[in-house]
Amino acid sequence: MANVLPFDKQVTVIASLAEGASIRGIERMTGVNRNTIMSLGLRVGNACAKMMDAKMRGLNCQRLEVDELWAFIQKKQAQCVPGDFKRGFGDVYTFVALDSDTKLIPAYLVGKRDAIHAIRFFEDLAPRLTCKVQLSTDAFSGYANAIDNAFGSEIHFGQCVKIYSSPLLVEQKQSKYSPGKVIDVERTVMVGEPEESKISTSYIEKQNHTVRMHCRRLSRLTNAFSKKLDSFKAAVSLHFAYYNFVRRHSTVRMTPAMAAGVERSALTVADLVDLAR
């Protein structure tokens, strides 16, 4: 396919995917068949995953926040039947770590929201770090054991739980999409000596919003869900590569990879496409 579709057209397609355009929308704008778009996105996404795995090493992160994003493959969990689990159908979660200072995403993992995938995620994250980091999470039960397994006592770990008021809405249907106001934040020291005022998940929750706006397969209340797990993983990898290495972050005024010292300059979408050649 790379020999058929011109390189500049490939760059346009990948840039559109990275900025949150739908596959059919890109098809209408570029004239590229949607099957070609999906095939290109899969190849470039997989190449991005390999690139980030190689580059995200020896990181001097001081404060990390961890959370997970919900999505689904083919159908939601409640609609699954026996056998769907082996095909990768149903609910899927993306575990994400964020460096609060540089805004870098050093690690992520797509899987189920369970203890097994939490362990895999932190076992992947821990070797990438070179210092005793302060880590903040929510109170998901799978985190404590997974963090202890990966870091032991070589970490400052705290949990942050936000307490919400009940939304003052008449219709129950409306309240589903309107969370209540945060009335209290409970911070708990789990391991080590984390700075309590900085036990927070606010940055990662904002970053979750960024993912949903730029990765169409994670946008809520749309029909843009993935039908294959491999395609979903590739789309997530493309997004994080674009976010880390290409897109300038307004807070640090450069790409997160530059702020973290991973790269000296920003990459381009053409660089990401070139990875899959």
Backbone torsions as a table, in degrees:
resi	resn	phi	psi	omega
1	MET	NA	-36.0	-178.5
2	ALA	-61.6	-25.4	179.8
3	ASN	-83.9	-12.3	-178.3
4	VAL	-97.8	-47.9	-177.7
5	LEU	-84.8	123.7	-179.8
6	PRO	-57.4	148.0	-175.5
7	PHE	-59.9	-42.1	-178.5
8	ASP	-65.1	-30.0	176.5
9	LYS	-71.0	-38.4	176.1
10	GLN	-61.0	-42.3	179.2
11	VAL	-62.0	-42.1	178.7
12	THR	-62.0	-43.4	-179.5
13	VAL	-63.7	-48.0	-177.9
14	ILE	-67.1	-38.9	177.2
15	ALA	-62.4	-38.5	178.8
16	SER	-67.3	-42.2	176.9
17	LEU	-61.8	-42.8	-177.5
18	ALA	-67.2	-25.5	179.6
19	GLU	-94.3	8.3	171.6
20	GLY	93.1	11.9	177.4
21	ALA	-73.8	149.1	179.1
22	SER	-77.8	158.3	-179.1
23	ILE	-63.6	-44.2	179.2
24	ARG	-68.3	-33.4	176.5
25	GLY	-65.2	-41.4	177.2
26	ILE	-65.1	-37.9	177.7
27	GLU	-59.7	-43.4	179.8
28	ARG	-68.4	-37.3	-177.1
29	MET	-75.3	-37.0	-172.6
30	THR	-104.9	-19.5	-176.0
31	GLY	80.9	5.6	178.8
32	VAL	-85.6	132.1	-179.2
33	ASN	-59.4	142.2	-175.5
34	ARG	-62.8	-30.5	177.2
35	ASN	-66.6	-36.7	176.3
36	THR	-67.5	-39.8	178.0
37	ILE	-61.3	-45.8	-179.3
38	MET	-66.4	-39.1	178.9
39	SER	-65.4	-42.6	178.4
40	LEU	-65.6	-43.2	178.5
41	GLY	-61.2	-37.4	178.6
42	LEU	-65.6	-46.2	-178.3
43	ARG	-66.2	-45.5	-178.2
44	VAL	-69.1	-40.0	178.3
45	GLY	-60.8	-43.7	178.4
46	ASN	-65.3	-37.5	177.3
47	ALA	-66.9	-36.7	177.4
48	CYS	-64.2	-39.8	178.9
49	ALA	-61.1	-43.0	179.1
50	LYS	-66.2	-40.1	179.5
51	MET	-63.1	-45.6	-179.6
52	MET	-68.0	-36.4	178.1
53	ASP	-60.5	-36.6	-179.2
54	ALA	-76.8	-37.9	-173.9
55	LYS	-84.8	-28.3	-177.2
56	MET	-82.7	70.0	-180.0
57	ARG	-135.9	152.1	177.7
58	GLY	61.0	39.9	-175.3
59	LEU	-85.9	136.4	-179.0
60	ASN	-101.8	52.2	-179.3
61	CYS	-74.3	137.2	-179.7
62	GLN	-98.0	-39.9	-178.5
63	ARG	-134.6	125.2	178.1
64	LEU	-120.0	145.1	172.0
65	GLU	-120.6	140.1	-176.8
66	VAL	-126.7	138.7	176.3
67	ASP	-153.9	178.0	178.7
68	GLU	-136.2	145.4	-179.7
69	LEU	-109.6	137.1	178.4
70	TRP	-88.8	143.7	168.9
71	ALA	-154.4	-173.2	176.0
72	PHE	-147.5	154.8	179.1
73	ILE	-111.9	121.7	177.4
74	GLN	69.2	-52.0	-178.7
75	LYS	-153.3	156.7	178.5
76	LYS	-72.7	160.6	-172.8
77	GLN	-57.2	-38.3	-177.3
78	ALA	-65.2	-21.3	-178.1
79	GLN	-96.0	-1.7	-176.7
80	CYS	-74.4	150.4	176.8
81	VAL	-120.2	165.4	178.4
82	PRO	-53.1	133.0	-178.3
83	GLY	103.9	-22.1	-179.3
84	ASP	-68.1	-30.7	-177.7
85	PHE	-62.0	-41.6	-179.9
86	LYS	-65.8	-24.8	179.8
87	ARG	-88.9	-0.8	178.4
88	GLY	84.0	10.6	-178.9
89	PHE	-78.3	162.8	176.6
90	GLY	99.4	-166.8	-177.2
91	ASP	-63.0	143.2	177.0
92	VAL	-141.1	143.0	-178.6
93	TYR	-122.6	143.7	176.1
94	THR	-109.9	109.9	175.1
95	PHE	-77.0	132.3	-175.4
96	VAL	-134.9	136.2	172.1
97	ALA	-111.0	139.5	-179.5
98	LEU	-129.3	131.2	172.8
99	ASP	-79.5	116.0	-174.9
100	SER	-62.1	-30.1	-175.6
101	ASP	-84.9	-49.7	-176.2
102	THR	-95.3	-11.1	-177.6
103	LYS	69.3	14.9	179.1
104	LEU	-72.8	144.5	170.4
105	ILE	-101.3	97.6	-176.1
106	PRO	-79.0	-22.7	-177.3
107	ALA	-158.0	151.7	175.2
108	TYR	-155.1	160.0	179.9
109	LEU	-152.5	132.0	176.6
110	VAL	-98.3	127.9	179.5
111	GLY	-178.1	-156.8	177.7
112	LYS	-89.9	158.3	178.0
113	ARG	-87.7	77.7	-178.6
114	ASP	-144.6	176.0	-176.0
115	ALA	-64.7	-36.1	-177.3
116	ILE	-61.9	-48.2	-178.1
117	HIS	-73.9	-29.0	174.5
118	ALA	-63.8	-42.3	177.7
119	ILE	-62.6	-45.2	179.8
120	ARG	-61.6	-39.5	-178.5
121	PHE	-63.9	-49.0	-177.1
122	PHE	-74.1	-27.9	173.9
123	GLU	-67.3	-29.1	175.7
124	ASP	-78.2	-37.0	-177.0
125	LEU	-71.9	-45.7	-171.6
126	ALA	-55.8	-46.6	-178.1
127	PRO	-67.7	-13.0	-179.1
128	ARG	-80.9	-12.8	-173.6
129	LEU	-102.2	148.5	-178.5
130	THR	-112.1	-1.5	-177.3
131	CYS	-136.3	170.5	178.5
132	LYS	-80.1	102.4	-170.0
133	VAL	-88.7	154.4	168.3
134	GLN	-93.8	123.9	-174.6
135	LEU	-118.3	133.5	177.8
136	SER	-121.3	135.7	175.7
137	THR	-138.8	175.2	168.6
138	ASP	-85.5	-166.6	-172.8
139	ALA	-96.3	23.7	175.9
140	PHE	-55.4	129.1	-170.8
141	SER	-62.9	-23.3	-177.5
142	GLY	-78.6	-12.7	-173.5
143	TYR	-72.9	-45.5	-171.1
144	ALA	-56.9	-51.2	-179.2
145	ASN	-67.3	-37.9	-179.7
146	ALA	-64.9	-40.2	179.3
147	ILE	-69.4	-40.4	177.5
148	ASP	-63.6	-38.9	179.9
149	ASN	-65.6	-38.4	-175.1
150	ALA	-86.8	-35.8	-172.8
151	PHE	-111.6	-25.6	-173.0
152	GLY	63.9	-130.2	179.2
153	SER	-92.8	-0.6	-176.6
154	GLU	-86.3	54.8	-179.7
155	ILE	-163.4	153.0	170.1
156	HIS	-108.6	107.1	-170.2
157	PHE	-120.3	130.2	176.0
158	GLY	-137.8	152.2	178.0
159	GLN	-110.7	141.9	-179.0
160	CYS	-122.1	123.5	179.5
161	VAL	-123.2	124.6	179.6
162	LYS	-96.1	133.5	179.5
163	ILE	-101.6	124.8	-176.9
164	TYR	-107.9	147.5	171.1
165	SER	-83.3	162.2	177.1
166	SER	-74.4	133.6	-179.9
167	PRO	-65.8	137.5	-178.8
168	LEU	-88.8	70.3	179.6
169	LEU	-121.4	142.9	-177.1
170	VAL	-74.3	-46.5	-175.6
171	GLU	-87.8	128.6	-179.8
172	GLN	-61.6	-32.7	-179.8
173	LYS	-63.0	-37.8	179.7
174	GLN	-67.4	-38.3	-175.3
175	SER	-64.5	-20.3	178.7
176	LYS	-62.1	-32.1	-176.0
177	TYR	-108.4	7.4	-177.6
178	SER	-130.2	89.8	179.9
179	PRO	-65.0	154.0	-179.4
180	GLY	-71.4	174.0	179.1
181	LYS	-76.1	141.3	176.8
182	VAL	-71.3	119.5	-178.3
183	ILE	-106.9	-14.8	179.0
184	ASP	-163.2	154.0	176.9
185	VAL	-128.9	120.5	178.9
186	GLU	-99.4	122.1	179.4
187	ARG	-112.4	127.4	-177.2
188	THR	-124.7	125.9	175.4
189	VAL	-78.7	123.1	-177.3
190	MET	-101.9	-45.9	-178.2
191	VAL	-143.9	142.0	174.5
192	GLY	73.2	-149.6	-176.7
193	GLU	-130.6	66.4	178.1
194	PRO	-69.1	149.2	175.1
195	GLU	-72.0	111.6	-169.7
196	GLU	-61.0	-36.5	-179.2
197	SER	-64.8	-18.8	-178.6
198	LYS	-107.1	11.2	169.7
199	ILE	-77.9	103.3	-170.7
200	SER	-154.7	153.0	173.2
201	THR	-122.9	18.9	-176.1
202	SER	-66.9	-42.0	-178.6
203	TYR	-66.3	-42.7	-178.6
204	ILE	-69.8	-32.5	177.4
205	GLU	-67.8	-36.9	174.9
206	LYS	-67.8	-37.2	178.9
207	GLN	-66.1	-33.8	175.1
208	ASN	-58.2	-39.0	177.2
209	HIS	-62.9	-41.0	178.2
210	THR	-61.3	-42.8	178.5
211	VAL	-59.9	-46.7	-176.4
212	ARG	-66.4	-28.7	179.3
213	MET	-79.8	-26.6	-174.0
214	HIS	-107.6	-14.0	177.4
215	CYS	-116.4	103.1	-170.4
216	ARG	-58.2	-31.3	-178.4
217	ARG	-68.8	-13.7	179.4
218	LEU	-106.2	1.0	179.0
219	SER	-69.8	134.9	-179.2
220	ARG	-79.7	155.7	173.2
221	LEU	56.1	39.1	173.9
222	THR	-132.1	175.5	175.1
223	ASN	-101.1	23.0	-175.9
224	ALA	-93.7	40.7	-179.0
225	PHE	-85.2	161.8	179.6
226	SER	-85.0	146.5	175.7
227	LYS	-101.6	-13.9	178.9
228	LYS	-132.7	138.5	-179.1
229	LEU	-64.1	-39.4	-179.6
230	ASP	-61.9	-39.4	178.7
231	SER	-66.8	-38.4	177.8
232	PHE	-63.3	-46.4	179.9
233	LYS	-61.3	-40.1	179.5
234	ALA	-65.8	-39.8	179.2
235	ALA	-64.7	-40.4	177.8
236	VAL	-64.8	-42.5	179.4
237	SER	-64.0	-41.8	176.8
238	LEU	-60.2	-44.0	-179.6
239	HIS	-61.1	-48.2	-176.0
240	PHE	-68.6	-32.6	175.2
241	ALA	-66.3	-43.7	177.6
242	TYR	-63.5	-43.1	-179.7
243	TYR	-65.1	-46.5	-176.2
244	ASN	-72.7	-40.6	-167.1
245	PHE	-111.8	-20.2	-173.1
246	VAL	-112.5	-48.8	-172.1
247	ARG	-79.4	126.7	178.1
248	ARG	-73.4	128.0	179.1
249	HIS	-89.9	127.7	-173.8
250	SER	-65.9	-27.2	-178.3
251	THR	-72.5	-46.8	-178.4
252	VAL	-94.6	-5.9	175.7
253	ARG	61.3	30.4	175.3
254	MET	-166.1	-179.0	176.2
255	THR	-73.7	150.3	176.3
256	PRO	-55.9	-35.4	179.3
257	ALA	-64.4	-37.4	176.7
258	MET	-68.5	-42.7	-179.5
259	ALA	-62.7	-32.4	-179.1
260	ALA	-88.7	-2.5	179.9
261	GLY	79.6	14.8	179.1
262	VAL	-78.2	-37.0	178.8
263	GLU	-131.9	151.0	177.8
264	ARG	-85.9	-24.0	-179.2
265	SER	-144.5	165.8	-179.3
266	ALA	-74.9	143.9	171.8
267	LEU	-84.5	172.2	175.9
268	THR	-116.9	166.8	175.7
269	VAL	-61.9	-34.8	177.6
270	ALA	-60.3	-36.0	177.1
271	ASP	-63.5	-40.3	179.0
272	LEU	-66.2	-42.1	178.4
273	VAL	-63.6	-38.7	-177.4
274	ASP	-64.7	-24.4	178.6
275	LEU	-61.9	-29.7	-175.1
276	ALA	-90.9	1.7	-179.3
277	ARG	-72.6	NA	NA
